[in-house]
């Protein structure tokens, strides 16, 4: 299932109101905009929706209004969730134009029961998301695609250390932990554990795929591995039966492996992202991947090479890719058809893309200028 359109607003009718107008998404997407235009915030809002559909937070958001549309095979799923004063005021799930779930601010609502083929009334806590709490594969199977999308969504802030200072407590054979830890290993900072799990599942195929993409991104390495942390001063709680491990790569021109702690930040970020993407790809996961500040910390050549490789790996695959950037090198490497230009005016964000500004995008093709010029000169605003 893929997210095909999204909008969000919060704190409406107040001085702190903020909103992003509805915009469409495809398989490959690049949010482009100036600093403080709202790129990161949009990705965070998508991530927040996924979190609400998979877990009950200790404390509900104070406010928020999400409207999301998904394509699920031949079906169209619309989901609308509104929160006010830390309680859910409105929630609706519509499948191909038919309302299957609706509830009000008191937690009272109606949900379609597929076994008896009619709606049933219900009442839940006013701070509980019905699409999550009413999950039932037999009676309300129509909710499963929403949960699957939210569970599989990955959010990678590329500008962070991406787990460079994090090691993994592995079993003696260096294989991964049990299935109960699977979700935590998919978090950005747990890349060492994910590598162990990936190698345990896919073997040498996993290493070969990682190294192929790593070389394509500009790092000429011949081996990648997770090894025991011997002779390194690491403050880690003692875990019975487990040993701390870290990542290392063998660069062709160097006599010894390079440990994750010794890698440059850009090199490790690149390796970590490739490990995450490779796992999703080999596992054939239907997933949405959000990457904030893609290419941050990389030089021009490696940044553009990484972008090209990511797009190649995710095009026509089960992976939906949503990236953000304000880097001119990244902009110039991504086809305008994938662009979503983020323009903020006061507290309102508007998105310009090929779908809603087709004429402006088409005209620019014949000017012979770079993609970055299209952005800085505001050509997307022309009628």
N, C-alpha and C positions, 0 to 999 in steps of 0.2 A: 504494500500500500504506500502511496506517495502523497505528500502534502501538495495540493495544487493551488490553493490560495489562502491568504492569511491577513488578518487585521487585528488590531489591539488598541485599547484605550484604558486609561485609569484616571482616577480623581477628577472625573468629569464635573463641570460647573464649579470648579475651584481654581484658585490661583496656580496650583501645581498640576493642572491637567496636562496630560501627555498622550499622544495618539499616533499611530501609524495607519495610514489609509490602506484599504484592501489592495493587495497586489498578488499577481500570479507567480507560480514557481514551476520550473521544469525539472528535468533530470540533473542538469548542471546549472548552477546559479552563482553569480558573483555580486555581492553587495558592494557598491562603490560610493564613496562619499568622503567629505572632509572630516577632520577630527571633530568630535562632538555632534556629528550629524544624526547619530542614532543607530549606526550599524551594529555595534556590540549589543545595544539594548534590544534590538529586534531579535537577535539570536538568543539572548537571555529569555525573552518572552516566549519564544518557541520552546526552549528548554523547560521553562516553568510550566507550560501547558502539559508537556510530557510527564513531568514530575507529579502533577496533580492527578493524572490519569493512572498512575501506578503506585502511589503511596499516599498515606494520610499524614500531612505535615503536623508537627507539634503545635504550630500556630498558623492558622490560615492567613493568606495575604489580606491586607486591609481593604483593597479594592482591585478590580481588574475586569476587563470585558474582552474575552477571546472569541473570535469567529474564524473557524478553520474548515476548509473543504478538502476532502481526500478522494483520490481515485483508487478504488479497490476492485481490481479486475474490471468488470463491466459495470460496477455500481458506483454511485456517487454518495458519499457520506458527508453530511454537514453537522458540525458540532459547534454549539454556542454555549459559553459558560460565562456567567456574570457573578461577580463578588462585590459586596458592599458591606461596610462595617463588620468585616471579618466573618461574614456568613454568605452562603450562596443564595442569591436572590432569583436566579433564573438558570435553567439548564435544559437544553433541547438537543436531541439526536434525531436527525432526519435521514432516511435512506431512500434515495431516488424519489424525493418529494413527499414521502410518507413519514409522518411523525411516529417514531417508535419509542421515544422516551421524552417526558417533559416533567418538570417539577417547579415548585414555587419557592418563595423565601421561607416558608414554614417547614420545608422538607417534605411536603405532600406532593404526590405526583402520580403518573400513570406510565406503565411500561408494557410493551408488547411481549406476550408469552407465546413462544413459537410452538410449544407442545399442544396447547389448547387453542391456538390461533385466535386469540383475542387479548385486549389490553387488561391489565390488572392494576388496581390502585395500590399505592404503597406510601409509607411515611418513614423518613430517616432523619438523622440529626441535621440541623441547618448548616453545619460546617463540613458535611460529608459530600463528596462528589458521587452522585448516583451512578455515573458511568463506570466508576471503579467499584463501589460497594455493592452494586446489583449484578456484578458479573456472575454468569452461570452458563456454562457451555451448552447445556441442554435447553434451558428455558429462555435464555436471552443471548443466543449465539451471535446476534448482530453486534454486540458490544466487543467481541473478541478482536476484530481488526483494529479498533481504537487502542486497546491494551497492547496489542502486538507492536503497533507503530511506536507507541510511547516507550515500551520496554526496550526496543531495539535502537532508539535514537541515541546518537553519540555526540558529545559536545567537547571539542578540543580547542582551548585557548592557546593558539600557537605562540603567543608572546610570553607565556609562563615558562618555568623550568622544565615542564613536561615530564616530571618524575626523575630528573637528572640526579637529585640527591636522595632518591628513594630506592631501597633495595628490596629483596623479596625473601621471605622465609619459606624455603622449599623443603620437600621431603628429601631423604638421603639420596634418592635416585634422580633428583632435580626435576621430577615431573611436577605437574601442577597440583593445586589443591583440589578438594572435592567440589562437586557441583554447586554446593551452597555458597561458595565464594565466587561463582562465575560472574555475577553482575559487577561485583566490586573490582574484579580484574579488568573489566572493560573501561573503567575510569581512566582518564588521561594519565594520571600520575603513577598508575600501577603497570607501567609498560614492561618491567622486568618479569612480573608474574604472568602477564599476557604472553610474553615471548615463550616462557616455559610451557604454558598451556598449549600454545600453538605448535611448538616443536613436538610435544607429547602427542598431539593429535595428527599432525601432518608430516612429521619427520623431515627428511632432507628437502622435500618439496617446499617447505616453509622457508628454510634458509635460502634456497636458490631464488625464490620469488623476492625475498627481501633484498638480497644482494643485487639482483638484476635492477630493481628500482633504485637502490641506493647508488649504484654506479651510474645509472641514467641521470640521477640528480647531481652528479659531479663528484662523488666520493668513490675512488677506485679501491674497493675492498674485496678481499678474496675469502673472508670467513667472518661469521658472526656467531657468538656463543654466549651462554650464561654460565658463569664459573663461580665456585665457592670463594667467599671473601676471606682469604687467608692473608695474614700479615698486614691488615688494614685496620686502623683504629676506627671502629664503627660502634656507635652507641645503639645497641638493639636489645630489646628484652629477650631473655633466654626462653626459647620455645622447645620443649622436649621433643626429640625426634626430628627436629628441623635444623637446617643450616642456612645462613644468609648467603645470597648469591647476587651478582651484579652482571651487567652486560659488558661485552667488549667486542671490538672488531679488529681484524687484521688488515691493515692497509698494505698494499703490495710493495710500496717503496720503503716501508719501515721494518726493522728487524724484529720488533716485538709488538704484541697486540696493544691497542689503545683502549684503556678502561673508560667506562662512562664518565667517571669523575674527571678524567683528563681531556675529554672531548671539549671542543668549543661548544658554546650554547647552541649556536646555529646547527652544528653537525649533529648534536644529540637530538634537537627538536626534529630535524629531518628524519633521523633514524627511527625515533619514537613514532612519528606519524605514519611512516611507511609500515612499521610493524602492526599498528592498529588497522590500517587500510588493508594490508595483506591478510590479516586474520579474517576480517569481514568478507573479503573477496573469496578466499578459499572455503570459508564456511558457507558461502552462498547465502549470506544473510540478506533479507529484505530490510534495509535500514536507511535512515536519514542521518547524514553526517554533517555536523555544523563545525566549521573551522574559522575561528576568529583571528584576524590579523595574519592571514596566510603569508608566509615568506618573511615574517619579521625576524631580523637578525641574520638573514642570509645575504650573500653578495648577489649582484645582478645575475650572473650566469647560473648559479645554483638555484636561486629563487625561480627564475623562469623555467629552468629544467624540471624542477619539482612540480610546478604548476602543470606543465605539459604532460608529465607522467600521471599525475592525479586525474586529469581530465580523460586521458586515454584509458586508464584503469576503470573509471566509473561510467564512461559513456556506454549506453545500451546495456547496462548491468542492473542488478537489483539494488544498487546503491544510489541514493539521491544525495547529491553533493551541494551544500550551501556554504560558500566561503565569503569572507569580507576582507576588504583592503582599502588603503588610501595610497598604496605604492604605485608609482607610475610604471615601473617595470612589470609588475603583475598585470596592471590594466592593459598594457600593450600586448601581452601574451594571451589574453582571453578574448575570444571572439565576442563582438558586441551583442550577438544574439543571446549570450548568457548573462548580460549585464542587467543589474537593477540599480539605478542611480538613486541614492538616498539624499533627499533635499529637505532640510528642516527650516521651517519658518516659524520662529517663536516656539510654541509647544506642539506644533503639528508637523508630522513627517509625511512627505509624499514620495512615492516611488515612480520613477520614469523607466520604462523598459520597452523592449521591442513590441510587446503586445499592445500597450496603451499609447505608444508614440511611434508607430510604425513608419510614418512618413518621414519624420526627422531622422530616424535611424537609417532608413534606406537612402536618403539624400546624401548623408555623410560618406557613404561608401565611395562616392565618385569624386571626393575632394582631394584624395591622396594624402591626407593627414593621418597622424597616429591616433590610436584610441584615446590616449591621454588628452590630446587636443579637443576631442569630442567632449570630454568632461570639463576641462578648465575653461573652454570658450563658451560653455553653456549651449552648444548646438542642439542638445536634446530638448531645449525649451522652444525651438522654432515650430511654428504651426505648419 
